[in-house]
Amino acid sequence: MNRVIVDYTKLTTDILDMLVEKYPDGYDYSDIISFKNAKGETIKAVEVRTETTIYLVKISSKLEQTMEDYAEDEDSFDEDEDLDLDDLEDED
């Protein structure tokens, strides 16, 4: 299974859908995963999964606001602006 680290600025609508579905009331401290990336930096993220990929979405105050905005008005997010997978960090 692939692990992909995603910054909130690079979220696709698919990942936002999964986040809002898994954390409809926002995420809690117990939902946060801490780990070291390839550069040795500590990363805090929340996890969502598909059948083939684990997405670790870096947390920040802006992630929570993005999730809230998306849940309120999904039409405001442009489907054509989905992320190019080459922009994601792949952690196999």
C-alpha positions in Angstrom: 0.0 0.0 0.0 1.3 3.5 -0.9 1.7 6.2 1.7 1.3 9.7 0.3 1.9 12.9 2.4 -0.3 15.7 1.3 -0.2 19.4 2.4 -3.6 21.1 2.8 -2.7 23.4 -0.1 -2.5 20.4 -2.5 -5.8 18.7 -1.5 -7.9 17.3 -4.2 -11.7 17.2 -4.0 -11.5 13.4 -3.6 -9.2 13.7 -0.5 -11.4 16.5 0.9 -14.5 14.3 0.5 -12.7 11.5 2.5 -11.6 14.0 5.2 -15.1 15.5 5.6 -16.7 12.0 5.6 -14.2 10.6 8.2 -14.0 13.7 10.4 -17.5 15.4 10.0 -17.0 17.3 13.3 -13.3 18.0 12.7 -10.4 15.9 13.9 -9.4 15.4 17.5 -6.0 15.1 19.2 -6.4 11.3 19.2 -6.8 11.4 15.4 -3.4 13.0 14.8 -0.4 10.9 13.7 3.2 12.1 14.3 6.1 10.8 12.2 9.4 11.8 10.8 9.6 12.5 7.0 12.6 11.6 4.8 14.3 14.9 5.9 14.0 14.0 9.6 11.3 16.6 10.2 8.4 15.8 12.6 5.2 15.8 10.7 1.7 15.8 12.2 -1.1 14.5 10.0 -4.5 12.9 9.9 -5.1 9.7 7.9 -7.6 8.8 5.2 -7.4 5.6 3.1 -8.5 4.2 -0.2 -8.1 0.6 -1.2 -4.6 1.3 -2.5 -3.3 4.4 -0.8 -2.9 5.9 2.7 -3.1 9.7 2.6 -1.4 11.5 5.4 -2.7 15.0 5.3 -0.5 17.5 7.1 -2.5 19.4 9.7 -2.7 23.1 10.3 -5.3 25.6 11.3 -5.8 26.2 7.6 -6.6 22.5 7.0 -9.5 22.7 9.5 -10.8 25.8 7.8 -10.5 24.3 4.3 -12.5 21.2 5.5 -15.2 23.4 7.0 -15.4 25.6 3.9 -15.6 22.5 1.7 -18.3 20.8 3.8 -20.4 24.0 3.6 -20.1 24.6 -0.2 -18.6 21.8 -2.2 -19.5 23.5 -5.4 -17.0 26.3 -4.7 -14.1 23.9 -5.2 -13.1 23.6 -8.8 -12.8 20.0 -10.0 -10.4 21.1 -12.7 -7.9 22.2 -10.1 -7.2 18.7 -8.8 -3.7 18.0 -7.9 -1.1 16.5 -10.2 0.1 13.3 -8.4 3.7 14.3 -9.2 3.3 17.1 -6.6 2.7 14.7 -3.8 5.4 13.2 -1.6 5.4 9.4 -2.0 6.5 7.4 1.1 6.7 3.7 0.1 
